[in-house]
Amino acid sequence: MKVLIIGGGGVIGQKLGAALGKKGHLRGREISQIALADIVDPKPVPAGCPVTTHAIDIAHRASVDQVVSADYDVIYLLAAIVSGQAEAEFETGMNINFFGTYNVLERVRTLGNKPVVVFSSSIAVYGGEVPDPIIDHTFLNPQTSYGMQKAVGELLINDYSRKGFLDGRAFRLPTISVRPGKANAAASSFMSSIIREPLNGVEAVCPVTEDFPHYYLSPRKCVENLIKGAEIEAQDLGMNRAMMMPGRMWTIRQVIDAMDVVAGPDPAKLIRWESDAVIQKIVNGWRYDMRPEKSLKLGLTADDSFEDNVRYYMQDELGKS
Ligand SMILES: NC(=O)c1ccc[n+]([C@@H]2O[C@H](COP(=O)([O-])OP(=O)(O)OC[C@H]3O[C@@H](n4cnc5c(N)ncnc54)[C@H](O)[C@@H]3O)[C@@H](O)[C@H]2O)c1
């Protein structure tokens, strides 16, 4: 069993690679190679099997053809640019999130070995004037170019699977928090930084009010779900390969209260409240009342509380138990 992670240098890709390296098997078979590919040669991850690293630019078919081969049994397609950048740079978003996805799926189709392909979609495919709650089959009505590009990716995954070119599945990730590293261009970036920065003794800005609700999942659970997602049998996926990944809805107040419980009251004092009209406009179009019935039935799970998300960050990133 050989696994390729495209976007393997990113936050989720690195954690997924390390988790697979530790687990050692997937879909009932031993993993004999983990390949990590990203726009620059990604950092290798610890594993009991060989780990290879590759530079790939999914926006260019020739680059995709060099890296994606018929050797791989499972391919994770995580490479993308995030919502804020895709909104600000329309052409870049189309080249990477739209044509990049198409380039990878087309390469797989022509190879003919029909691997499992796991695609990271987003809850940003939902939005606008559709009734609550959001269920798996709610009409996709993205209110950003990023959301549109992910919705197109889902349709491609469905059609390439229906045609038998590959065995695809697409999971609409909730906002991943607490995300390690630096703030990025995602409009949701503050949903991690208001916890991460204060836990590191650094000031953070919250651009929305404390009653702002959103739908979250920890990186640890996300990786667990991506692994389970690859293991689902095709016949259990039904006629729509795309579904929500489970998460939970919390308000900013609940998120901060969870940090207080786990880390004491001092970190929250480092949060500065400063409204930002651009971010507010993007995130107001997002949906949060989600019912991920299908993935829950298939065995994917959410965090029990946001306190867990804070604890996982402290354990995994700060080495605190
Ligand atoms: N983190 C979240 O909250 C969240 C929420 C919903 C969906 N997602 C999706 O999950 C996936 C992983 O997210 P992440 O948080 O690890 O993001 P990330 O930005 O850390 O990782 C994405 C990776 O894709 C790579 N990439 C960008 N353009 C590329 C190109 N042209 N060719 C090859 N690689 C390229 C980047 O270098 C980066 O390492 C993405 O598809 C993202 O859209 C993430």
The ligand as a Gaussian input file, in Angstrom:
#p B3LYP/6-31G(d) Opt

LIG

0 1
 N       -7.569000      24.293000       7.712000
 C       -8.861000      24.510000       7.557000
 O       -9.534000      25.136000       8.405000
 C       -9.592000      23.945000       6.363000
 C      -10.981000      24.044000       6.303000
 C      -11.638000      23.551000       5.183000
 C      -10.907000      22.954000       4.170000
 N       -9.548000      22.900000       4.243000
 C       -8.806000      22.307000       3.139000
 O       -7.947000      21.290000       3.641000
 C       -6.738000      21.248000       2.873000
 C       -5.531000      21.307000       3.764000
 O       -5.611000      22.490000       4.547000
 P       -4.397000      22.992000       5.436000
 O       -4.995000      23.679000       6.603000
 O       -3.405000      21.917000       5.654000
 O       -3.790000      24.093000       4.474000
 P       -2.269000      24.481000       4.190000
 O       -2.289000      25.799000       3.509000
 O       -1.456000      24.328000       5.429000
 O       -1.827000      23.332000       3.169000
 C       -2.111000      23.394000       1.802000
 C       -0.842000      23.043000       1.065000
 O       -1.095000      23.121000      -0.336000
 C        0.109000      23.560000      -0.942000
 N       -0.122000      24.126000      -2.264000
 C       -0.674000      25.320000      -2.582000
 N       -0.635000      25.507000      -3.913000
 C       -0.065000      24.397000      -4.437000
 C        0.247000      24.005000      -5.753000
 N        0.005000      24.803000      -6.795000
 N        0.821000      22.788000      -5.942000
 C        1.108000      21.989000      -4.887000
 N        0.851000      22.325000      -3.612000
 C        0.270000      23.517000      -3.397000
 C        0.641000      24.608000       0.019000
 O        2.030000      24.834000      -0.194000
 C        0.316000      24.011000       1.369000
 O        1.412000      23.313000       1.925000
 C       -6.859000      22.361000       1.840000
 O       -7.382000      21.803000       0.648000
 C       -7.888000      23.288000       2.447000
 O       -8.557000      24.029000       1.454000
 C       -8.869000      23.369000       5.321000

